[in-house]
Amino acid sequence: MADPLALAQIVEAQQRPRAAVIRDAVEAYIANHARPSGAEVFGAWRDKRLDGLEYQQTLRSEW
């Protein structure tokens, strides 16, 4: 858990409203944990030599 005084120290050091510091923190968290869009993963399988269905069956046979 974070130090409860850390936010107060940041607010004081930056001389900014608490809400603005929290807003920036939430925006940074979302940016770092965003899911990839379809465009970022489209075509990711094209260089694979194994057919997608064969790959799926191989994985399932390991269960």
PyMOL commands that set and color helices and strands:
alter all, ss='L'
color gray80, all
select helices_A, chain A and resi 4-14+18-32+38-41+52-61
alter helices_A, ss='H'
color red, helices_A
deselect
rebuild
show_as cartoon
